[in-house]
Amino acid sequence: MNTQRAIEISSSPVMTDVTYQGEPVYIQHVNEEDGMARIYPLSNPEDERDVPVSMLIER
């Protein structure tokens, strides 16, 4: 996924189907400067992590 699309998804009120390593995730925030996204798995909201935006896949 590109950074601009990740920013659009994170700011949208509509839930978008996004995965990271095959697991559905929610994008909380995108750092445009370093290309990283703050995400958490939908199955475990407490497991927040920073991952490269390029590793996110929109379904």
mmJSON file of the N, C-alpha and C atoms, coordinates in Angstrom:
{"data_MODEL":{"atom_site":{
"group_PDB":["ATOM","ATOM","ATOM","ATOM","ATOM","ATOM","ATOM","ATOM","ATOM","ATOM","ATOM","ATOM","ATOM","ATOM","ATOM","ATOM","ATOM","ATOM","ATOM","ATOM","ATOM","ATOM","ATOM","ATOM","ATOM","ATOM","ATOM","ATOM","ATOM","ATOM","ATOM","ATOM","ATOM","ATOM","ATOM","ATOM","ATOM","ATOM","ATOM","ATOM","ATOM","ATOM","ATOM","ATOM","ATOM","ATOM","ATOM","ATOM","ATOM","ATOM","ATOM","ATOM","ATOM","ATOM","ATOM","ATOM","ATOM","ATOM","ATOM","ATOM","ATOM","ATOM","ATOM","ATOM","ATOM","ATOM","ATOM","ATOM","ATOM","ATOM","ATOM","ATOM","ATOM","ATOM","ATOM","ATOM","ATOM","ATOM","ATOM","ATOM","ATOM","ATOM","ATOM","ATOM","ATOM","ATOM","ATOM","ATOM","ATOM","ATOM","ATOM","ATOM","ATOM","ATOM","ATOM","ATOM","ATOM","ATOM","ATOM","ATOM","ATOM","ATOM","ATOM","ATOM","ATOM","ATOM","ATOM","ATOM","ATOM","ATOM","ATOM","ATOM","ATOM","ATOM","ATOM","ATOM","ATOM","ATOM","ATOM","ATOM","ATOM","ATOM","ATOM","ATOM","ATOM","ATOM","ATOM","ATOM","ATOM","ATOM","ATOM","ATOM","ATOM","ATOM","ATOM","ATOM","ATOM","ATOM","ATOM","ATOM","ATOM","ATOM","ATOM","ATOM","ATOM","ATOM","ATOM","ATOM","ATOM","ATOM","ATOM","ATOM","ATOM","ATOM","ATOM","ATOM","ATOM","ATOM","ATOM","ATOM","ATOM","ATOM","ATOM","ATOM","ATOM","ATOM","ATOM","ATOM","ATOM","ATOM","ATOM","ATOM","ATOM","ATOM","ATOM","ATOM","ATOM"],
"id":[1,2,3,4,5,6,7,8,9,10,11,12,13,14,15,16,17,18,19,20,21,22,23,24,25,26,27,28,29,30,31,32,33,34,35,36,37,38,39,40,41,42,43,44,45,46,47,48,49,50,51,52,53,54,55,56,57,58,59,60,61,62,63,64,65,66,67,68,69,70,71,72,73,74,75,76,77,78,79,80,81,82,83,84,85,86,87,88,89,90,91,92,93,94,95,96,97,98,99,100,101,102,103,104,105,106,107,108,109,110,111,112,113,114,115,116,117,118,119,120,121,122,123,124,125,126,127,128,129,130,131,132,133,134,135,136,137,138,139,140,141,142,143,144,145,146,147,148,149,150,151,152,153,154,155,156,157,158,159,160,161,162,163,164,165,166,167,168,169,170,171,172,173,174,175,176,177],
"type_symbol":["N","C","C","N","C","C","N","C","C","N","C","C","N","C","C","N","C","C","N","C","C","N","C","C","N","C","C","N","C","C","N","C","C","N","C","C","N","C","C","N","C","C","N","C","C","N","C","C","N","C","C","N","C","C","N","C","C","N","C","C","N","C","C","N","C","C","N","C","C","N","C","C","N","C","C","N","C","C","N","C","C","N","C","C","N","C","C","N","C","C","N","C","C","N","C","C","N","C","C","N","C","C","N","C","C","N","C","C","N","C","C","N","C","C","N","C","C","N","C","C","N","C","C","N","C","C","N","C","C","N","C","C","N","C","C","N","C","C","N","C","C","N","C","C","N","C","C","N","C","C","N","C","C","N","C","C","N","C","C","N","C","C","N","C","C","N","C","C","N","C","C","N","C","C","N","C","C"],
"label_atom_id":["N","CA","C","N","CA","C","N","CA","C","N","CA","C","N","CA","C","N","CA","C","N","CA","C","N","CA","C","N","CA","C","N","CA","C","N","CA","C","N","CA","C","N","CA","C","N","CA","C","N","CA","C","N","CA","C","N","CA","C","N","CA","C","N","CA","C","N","CA","C","N","CA","C","N","CA","C","N","CA","C","N","CA","C","N","CA","C","N","CA","C","N","CA","C","N","CA","C","N","CA","C","N","CA","C","N","CA","C","N","CA","C","N","CA","C","N","CA","C","N","CA","C","N","CA","C","N","CA","C","N","CA","C","N","CA","C","N","CA","C","N","CA","C","N","CA","C","N","CA","C","N","CA","C","N","CA","C","N","CA","C","N","CA","C","N","CA","C","N","CA","C","N","CA","C","N","CA","C","N","CA","C","N","CA","C","N","CA","C","N","CA","C","N","CA","C","N","CA","C","N","CA","C","N","CA","C"],
"label_alt_id":[null,null,null,null,null,null,null,null,null,null,null,null,null,null,null,null,null,null,null,null,null,null,null,null,null,null,null,null,null,null,null,null,null,null,null,null,null,null,null,null,null,null,null,null,null,null,null,null,null,null,null,null,null,null,null,null,null,null,null,null,null,null,null,null,null,null,null,null,null,null,null,null,null,null,null,null,null,null,null,null,null,null,null,null,null,null,null,null,null,null,null,null,null,null,null,null,null,null,null,null,null,null,null,null,null,null,null,null,null,null,null,null,null,null,null,null,null,null,null,null,null,null,null,null,null,null,null,null,null,null,null,null,null,null,null,null,null,null,null,null,null,null,null,null,null,null,null,null,null,null,null,null,null,null,null,null,null,null,null,null,null,null,null,null,null,null,null,null,null,null,null,null,null,null,null,null,null],
"label_comp_id":["MET","MET","MET","ASN","ASN","ASN","THR","THR","THR","GLN","GLN","GLN","ARG","ARG","ARG","ALA","ALA","ALA","ILE","ILE","ILE","GLU","GLU","GLU","ILE","ILE","ILE","SER","SER","SER","SER","SER","SER","SER","SER","SER","PRO","PRO","PRO","VAL","VAL","VAL","MET","MET","MET","THR","THR","THR","ASP","ASP","ASP","VAL","VAL","VAL","THR","THR","THR","TYR","TYR","TYR","GLN","GLN","GLN","GLY","GLY","GLY","GLU","GLU","GLU","PRO","PRO","PRO","VAL","VAL","VAL","TYR","TYR","TYR","ILE","ILE","ILE","GLN","GLN","GLN","HIS","HIS","HIS","VAL","VAL","VAL","ASN","ASN","ASN","GLU","GLU","GLU","GLU","GLU","GLU","ASP","ASP","ASP","GLY","GLY","GLY","MET","MET","MET","ALA","ALA","ALA","ARG","ARG","ARG","ILE","ILE","ILE","TYR","TYR","TYR","PRO","PRO","PRO","LEU","LEU","LEU","SER","SER","SER","ASN","ASN","ASN","PRO","PRO","PRO","GLU","GLU","GLU","ASP","ASP","ASP","GLU","GLU","GLU","ARG","ARG","ARG","ASP","ASP","ASP","VAL","VAL","VAL","PRO","PRO","PRO","VAL","VAL","VAL","SER","SER","SER","MET","MET","MET","LEU","LEU","LEU","ILE","ILE","ILE","GLU","GLU","GLU","ARG","ARG","ARG"],
"label_asym_id":["A","A","A","A","A","A","A","A","A","A","A","A","A","A","A","A","A","A","A","A","A","A","A","A","A","A","A","A","A","A","A","A","A","A","A","A","A","A","A","A","A","A","A","A","A","A","A","A","A","A","A","A","A","A","A","A","A","A","A","A","A","A","A","A","A","A","A","A","A","A","A","A","A","A","A","A","A","A","A","A","A","A","A","A","A","A","A","A","A","A","A","A","A","A","A","A","A","A","A","A","A","A","A","A","A","A","A","A","A","A","A","A","A","A","A","A","A","A","A","A","A","A","A","A","A","A","A","A","A","A","A","A","A","A","A","A","A","A","A","A","A","A","A","A","A","A","A","A","A","A","A","A","A","A","A","A","A","A","A","A","A","A","A","A","A","A","A","A","A","A","A","A","A","A","A","A","A"],
"label_entity_id":["1","1","1","1","1","1","1","1","1","1","1","1","1","1","1","1","1","1","1","1","1","1","1","1","1","1","1","1","1","1","1","1","1","1","1","1","1","1","1","1","1","1","1","1","1","1","1","1","1","1","1","1","1","1","1","1","1","1","1","1","1","1","1","1","1","1","1","1","1","1","1","1","1","1","1","1","1","1","1","1","1","1","1","1","1","1","1","1","1","1","1","1","1","1","1","1","1","1","1","1","1","1","1","1","1","1","1","1","1","1","1","1","1","1","1","1","1","1","1","1","1","1","1","1","1","1","1","1","1","1","1","1","1","1","1","1","1","1","1","1","1","1","1","1","1","1","1","1","1","1","1","1","1","1","1","1","1","1","1","1","1","1","1","1","1","1","1","1","1","1","1","1","1","1","1","1","1"],
"label_seq_id":[1,1,1,2,2,2,3,3,3,4,4,4,5,5,5,6,6,6,7,7,7,8,8,8,9,9,9,10,10,10,11,11,11,12,12,12,13,13,13,14,14,14,15,15,15,16,16,16,17,17,17,18,18,18,19,19,19,20,20,20,21,21,21,22,22,22,23,23,23,24,24,24,25,25,25,26,26,26,27,27,27,28,28,28,29,29,29,30,30,30,31,31,31,32,32,32,33,33,33,34,34,34,35,35,35,36,36,36,37,37,37,38,38,38,39,39,39,40,40,40,41,41,41,42,42,42,43,43,43,44,44,44,45,45,45,46,46,46,47,47,47,48,48,48,49,49,49,50,50,50,51,51,51,52,52,52,53,53,53,54,54,54,55,55,55,56,56,56,57,57,57,58,58,58,59,59,59],
"pdbx_PDB_ins_code":[null,null,null,null,null,null,null,null,null,null,null,null,null,null,null,null,null,null,null,null,null,null,null,null,null,null,null,null,null,null,null,null,null,null,null,null,null,null,null,null,null,null,null,null,null,null,null,null,null,null,null,null,null,null,null,null,null,null,null,null,null,null,null,null,null,null,null,null,null,null,null,null,null,null,null,null,null,null,null,null,null,null,null,null,null,null,null,null,null,null,null,null,null,null,null,null,null,null,null,null,null,null,null,null,null,null,null,null,null,null,null,null,null,null,null,null,null,null,null,null,null,null,null,null,null,null,null,null,null,null,null,null,null,null,null,null,null,null,null,null,null,null,null,null,null,null,null,null,null,null,null,null,null,null,null,null,null,null,null,null,null,null,null,null,null,null,null,null,null,null,null,null,null,null,null,null,null],
"Cartn_x":[0.85,0.0,0.898,0.435,1.231,0.806,1.684,1.48,0.22,-0.04,-1.212,-2.508,-2.572,-3.778,-3.94,-2.847,-2.917,-3.433,-3.017,-3.496,-4.995,-5.453,-6.878,-7.693,-7.196,-7.905,-7.942,-6.823,-6.772,-7.672,-7.929,-8.768,-10.238,-10.551,-11.915,-12.763,-14.026,-14.918,-15.394,-15.16,-15.588,-14.46,-14.798,-13.813,-13.422,-12.133,-11.622,-10.905,-11.062,-10.445,-8.955,-8.118,-6.672,-6.041,-4.998,-4.302,-2.814,-2.204,-0.76,-0.339,0.482,0.906,-0.292,-1.337,-2.516,-3.538,-3.252,-4.158,-4.883,-6.216,-6.958,-6.491,-6.241,-5.749,-6.501,-6.352,-6.889,-5.706,-5.733,-4.659,-5.034,-4.234,-4.489,-3.896,-2.679,-1.956,-0.887,-0.581,0.473,1.49,2.76,3.849,4.381,4.006,4.348,5.857,6.549,7.992,8.794,8.445,9.225,8.508,7.298,6.581,6.115,5.861,5.419,3.968,3.267,1.879,1.749,0.959,0.643,-0.634,-0.568,-1.708,-1.968,-3.121,-3.357,-4.244,-4.05,-4.906,-6.325,-7.303,-8.702,-9.002,-8.292,-8.525,-7.855,-6.96,-6.243,-5.869,-6.827,-6.583,-5.465,-5.079,-4.008,-2.621,-2.536,-1.255,-0.886,-0.661,-0.295,1.156,1.401,2.775,2.939,4.181,4.521,5.07,4.51,4.933,5.109,5.905,6.047,4.715,4.349,3.106,3.123,4.293,4.409,4.013,3.951,3.585,2.075,1.314,-0.13,-0.794,-1.836,-2.557,-4.031,-4.565,-6.001,-6.7,-7.735,-8.494,-9.686],
"Cartn_y":[-1.163,0.0,1.229,2.295,3.52,4.386,5.294,6.109,6.951,7.553,8.409,7.624,6.422,5.599,5.202,4.884,4.53,5.707,6.924,8.125,8.29,8.083,8.193,7.184,5.956,4.919,5.252,5.713,5.991,7.155,8.075,9.227,9.041,7.935,7.678,7.084,7.5,6.901,5.509,5.13,3.832,2.814,1.681,0.63,-0.001,-0.053,-0.639,-1.939,-2.931,-4.237,-4.16,-4.091,-4.009,-5.145,-5.755,-6.822,-6.525,-7.115,-7.088,-8.525,-9.071,-10.468,-11.405,-11.1,-11.949,-11.745,-10.858,-10.628,-9.293,-9.271,-8.004,-7.023,-5.778,-4.761,-3.448,-2.6,-1.247,-0.29,0.691,1.683,2.86,3.098,4.2,5.508,5.444,6.654,6.287,7.242,7.038,8.16,7.789,8.756,8.846,9.911,10.072,10.191,10.794,11.018,9.725,8.786,7.542,6.345,6.558,5.487,4.374,4.707,3.71,3.979,2.906,3.01,2.377,3.014,2.462,1.662,0.365,-0.525,-1.377,-2.04,-3.128,-4.168,-5.44,-6.494,-6.341,-6.562,-6.465,-7.482,-8.595,-9.637,-9.331,-8.318,-7.993,-6.508,-5.621,-4.176,-3.68,-4.455,-4.032,-4.262,-4.994,-5.333,-4.298,-3.063,-1.994,-2.147,-1.813,-1.862,-0.94,-0.582,0.228,-0.696,-0.566,-1.421,-0.561,-1.023,-0.283,-0.259,0.907,1.038,0.09,-0.121,-0.992,-2.436,-2.815,-4.189,-4.36,-3.259,-3.313,-3.611,-4.428,-4.799,-4.465,-3.725,-3.411,-4.495,-5.046,-6.119,-5.551],
"Cartn_z":[0.0,0.0,0.0,-0.617,-0.573,0.618,0.993,2.187,2.101,0.957,0.819,1.036,0.493,0.676,2.141,2.808,4.23,5.055,4.715,5.409,5.193,3.948,3.637,4.46,4.538,5.282,6.769,7.314,8.752,9.159,8.232,8.568,8.166,7.525,7.081,8.205,8.314,9.315,8.902,7.648,7.138,7.323,7.899,8.116,6.785,6.507,5.269,5.602,4.73,4.946,4.603,5.65,5.493,6.277,5.698,6.403,6.499,7.53,7.715,7.987,7.122,7.214,7.324,6.55,6.48,7.579,8.534,9.66,9.498,9.656,9.562,10.64,10.215,11.147,10.975,11.996,11.987,11.965,11.056,10.979,11.874,12.904,13.821,13.32,12.829,12.446,11.42,10.538,9.549,9.682,9.782,9.799,8.375,7.703,6.293,6.077,7.022,6.869,6.849,7.717,7.747,7.125,6.593,5.905,6.817,8.083,9.055,9.46,9.79,10.233,11.611,12.472,13.788,13.614,13.863,13.637,14.874,14.856,15.795,15.115,15.463,14.914,15.446,14.599,15.029,16.122,16.123,17.123,18.471,18.486,19.721,19.737,20.04,19.993,20.907,21.885,22.791,22.195,21.101,20.467,19.404,19.834,18.899,18.46,17.192,16.688,15.497,15.226,14.064,12.991,11.783,10.672,9.417,8.458,7.199,6.443,5.95,5.178,3.983,3.403,2.22,2.506,3.781,4.154,4.356,4.276,4.445,3.102,3.148,1.931,2.094,1.126,1.118,0.318,0.905,0.228,-0.499],
"occupancy":[1.0,1.0,1.0,1.0,1.0,1.0,1.0,1.0,1.0,1.0,1.0,1.0,1.0,1.0,1.0,1.0,1.0,1.0,1.0,1.0,1.0,1.0,1.0,1.0,1.0,1.0,1.0,1.0,1.0,1.0,1.0,1.0,1.0,1.0,1.0,1.0,1.0,1.0,1.0,1.0,1.0,1.0,1.0,1.0,1.0,1.0,1.0,1.0,1.0,1.0,1.0,1.0,1.0,1.0,1.0,1.0,1.0,1.0,1.0,1.0,1.0,1.0,1.0,1.0,1.0,1.0,1.0,1.0,1.0,1.0,1.0,1.0,1.0,1.0,1.0,1.0,1.0,1.0,1.0,1.0,1.0,1.0,1.0,1.0,1.0,1.0,1.0,1.0,1.0,1.0,1.0,1.0,1.0,1.0,1.0,1.0,1.0,1.0,1.0,1.0,1.0,1.0,1.0,1.0,1.0,1.0,1.0,1.0,1.0,1.0,1.0,1.0,1.0,1.0,1.0,1.0,1.0,1.0,1.0,1.0,1.0,1.0,1.0,1.0,1.0,1.0,1.0,1.0,1.0,1.0,1.0,1.0,1.0,1.0,1.0,1.0,1.0,1.0,1.0,1.0,1.0,1.0,1.0,1.0,1.0,1.0,1.0,1.0,1.0,1.0,1.0,1.0,1.0,1.0,1.0,1.0,1.0,1.0,1.0,1.0,1.0,1.0,1.0,1.0,1.0,1.0,1.0,1.0,1.0,1.0,1.0,1.0,1.0,1.0,1.0,1.0,1.0],
"B_iso_or_equiv":[0.0,0.0,0.0,0.0,0.0,0.0,0.0,0.0,0.0,0.0,0.0,0.0,0.0,0.0,0.0,0.0,0.0,0.0,0.0,0.0,0.0,0.0,0.0,0.0,0.0,0.0,0.0,0.0,0.0,0.0,0.0,0.0,0.0,0.0,0.0,0.0,0.0,0.0,0.0,0.0,0.0,0.0,0.0,0.0,0.0,0.0,0.0,0.0,0.0,0.0,0.0,0.0,0.0,0.0,0.0,0.0,0.0,0.0,0.0,0.0,0.0,0.0,0.0,0.0,0.0,0.0,0.0,0.0,0.0,0.0,0.0,0.0,0.0,0.0,0.0,0.0,0.0,0.0,0.0,0.0,0.0,0.0,0.0,0.0,0.0,0.0,0.0,0.0,0.0,0.0,0.0,0.0,0.0,0.0,0.0,0.0,0.0,0.0,0.0,0.0,0.0,0.0,0.0,0.0,0.0,0.0,0.0,0.0,0.0,0.0,0.0,0.0,0.0,0.0,0.0,0.0,0.0,0.0,0.0,0.0,0.0,0.0,0.0,0.0,0.0,0.0,0.0,0.0,0.0,0.0,0.0,0.0,0.0,0.0,0.0,0.0,0.0,0.0,0.0,0.0,0.0,0.0,0.0,0.0,0.0,0.0,0.0,0.0,0.0,0.0,0.0,0.0,0.0,0.0,0.0,0.0,0.0,0.0,0.0,0.0,0.0,0.0,0.0,0.0,0.0,0.0,0.0,0.0,0.0,0.0,0.0,0.0,0.0,0.0,0.0,0.0,0.0],
"pdbx_formal_charge":[null,null,null,null,null,null,null,null,null,null,null,null,null,null,null,null,null,null,null,null,null,null,null,null,null,null,null,null,null,null,null,null,null,null,null,null,null,null,null,null,null,null,null,null,null,null,null,null,null,null,null,null,null,null,null,null,null,null,null,null,null,null,null,null,null,null,null,null,null,null,null,null,null,null,null,null,null,null,null,null,null,null,null,null,null,null,null,null,null,null,null,null,null,null,null,null,null,null,null,null,null,null,null,null,null,null,null,null,null,null,null,null,null,null,null,null,null,null,null,null,null,null,null,null,null,null,null,null,null,null,null,null,null,null,null,null,null,null,null,null,null,null,null,null,null,null,null,null,null,null,null,null,null,null,null,null,null,null,null,null,null,null,null,null,null,null,null,null,null,null,null,null,null,null,null,null,null],
"auth_seq_id":[1,1,1,2,2,2,3,3,3,4,4,4,5,5,5,6,6,6,7,7,7,8,8,8,9,9,9,10,10,10,11,11,11,12,12,12,13,13,13,14,14,14,15,15,15,16,16,16,17,17,17,18,18,18,19,19,19,20,20,20,21,21,21,22,22,22,23,23,23,24,24,24,25,25,25,26,26,26,27,27,27,28,28,28,29,29,29,30,30,30,31,31,31,32,32,32,33,33,33,34,34,34,35,35,35,36,36,36,37,37,37,38,38,38,39,39,39,40,40,40,41,41,41,42,42,42,43,43,43,44,44,44,45,45,45,46,46,46,47,47,47,48,48,48,49,49,49,50,50,50,51,51,51,52,52,52,53,53,53,54,54,54,55,55,55,56,56,56,57,57,57,58,58,58,59,59,59],
"auth_comp_id":["MET","MET","MET","ASN","ASN","ASN","THR","THR","THR","GLN","GLN","GLN","ARG","ARG","ARG","ALA","ALA","ALA","ILE","ILE","ILE","GLU","GLU","GLU","ILE","ILE","ILE","SER","SER","SER","SER","SER","SER","SER","SER","SER","PRO","PRO","PRO","VAL","VAL","VAL","MET","MET","MET","THR","THR","THR","ASP","ASP","ASP","VAL","VAL","VAL","THR","THR","THR","TYR","TYR","TYR","GLN","GLN","GLN","GLY","GLY","GLY","GLU","GLU","GLU","PRO","PRO","PRO","VAL","VAL","VAL","TYR","TYR","TYR","ILE","ILE","ILE","GLN","GLN","GLN","HIS","HIS","HIS","VAL","VAL","VAL","ASN","ASN","ASN","GLU","GLU","GLU","GLU","GLU","GLU","ASP","ASP","ASP","GLY","GLY","GLY","MET","MET","MET","ALA","ALA","ALA","ARG","ARG","ARG","ILE","ILE","ILE","TYR","TYR","TYR","PRO","PRO","PRO","LEU","LEU","LEU","SER","SER","SER","ASN","ASN","ASN","PRO","PRO","PRO","GLU","GLU","GLU","ASP","ASP","ASP","GLU","GLU","GLU","ARG","ARG","ARG","ASP","ASP","ASP","VAL","VAL","VAL","PRO","PRO","PRO","VAL","VAL","VAL","SER","SER","SER","MET","MET","MET","LEU","LEU","LEU","ILE","ILE","ILE","GLU","GLU","GLU","ARG","ARG","ARG"],
"auth_asym_id":["A","A","A","A","A","A","A","A","A","A","A","A","A","A","A","A","A","A","A","A","A","A","A","A","A","A","A","A","A","A","A","A","A","A","A","A","A","A","A","A","A","A","A","A","A","A","A","A","A","A","A","A","A","A","A","A","A","A","A","A","A","A","A","A","A","A","A","A","A","A","A","A","A","A","A","A","A","A","A","A","A","A","A","A","A","A","A","A","A","A","A","A","A","A","A","A","A","A","A","A","A","A","A","A","A","A","A","A","A","A","A","A","A","A","A","A","A","A","A","A","A","A","A","A","A","A","A","A","A","A","A","A","A","A","A","A","A","A","A","A","A","A","A","A","A","A","A","A","A","A","A","A","A","A","A","A","A","A","A","A","A","A","A","A","A","A","A","A","A","A","A","A","A","A","A","A","A"],
"auth_atom_id":["N","CA","C","N","CA","C","N","CA","C","N","CA","C","N","CA","C","N","CA","C","N","CA","C","N","CA","C","N","CA","C","N","CA","C","N","CA","C","N","CA","C","N","CA","C","N","CA","C","N","CA","C","N","CA","C","N","CA","C","N","CA","C","N","CA","C","N","CA","C","N","CA","C","N","CA","C","N","CA","C","N","CA","C","N","CA","C","N","CA","C","N","CA","C","N","CA","C","N","CA","C","N","CA","C","N","CA","C","N","CA","C","N","CA","C","N","CA","C","N","CA","C","N","CA","C","N","CA","C","N","CA","C","N","CA","C","N","CA","C","N","CA","C","N","CA","C","N","CA","C","N","CA","C","N","CA","C","N","CA","C","N","CA","C","N","CA","C","N","CA","C","N","CA","C","N","CA","C","N","CA","C","N","CA","C","N","CA","C","N","CA","C","N","CA","C","N","CA","C","N","CA","C","N","CA","C"],
"pdbx_PDB_model_num":[1,1,1,1,1,1,1,1,1,1,1,1,1,1,1,1,1,1,1,1,1,1,1,1,1,1,1,1,1,1,1,1,1,1,1,1,1,1,1,1,1,1,1,1,1,1,1,1,1,1,1,1,1,1,1,1,1,1,1,1,1,1,1,1,1,1,1,1,1,1,1,1,1,1,1,1,1,1,1,1,1,1,1,1,1,1,1,1,1,1,1,1,1,1,1,1,1,1,1,1,1,1,1,1,1,1,1,1,1,1,1,1,1,1,1,1,1,1,1,1,1,1,1,1,1,1,1,1,1,1,1,1,1,1,1,1,1,1,1,1,1,1,1,1,1,1,1,1,1,1,1,1,1,1,1,1,1,1,1,1,1,1,1,1,1,1,1,1,1,1,1,1,1,1,1,1,1]
}}}
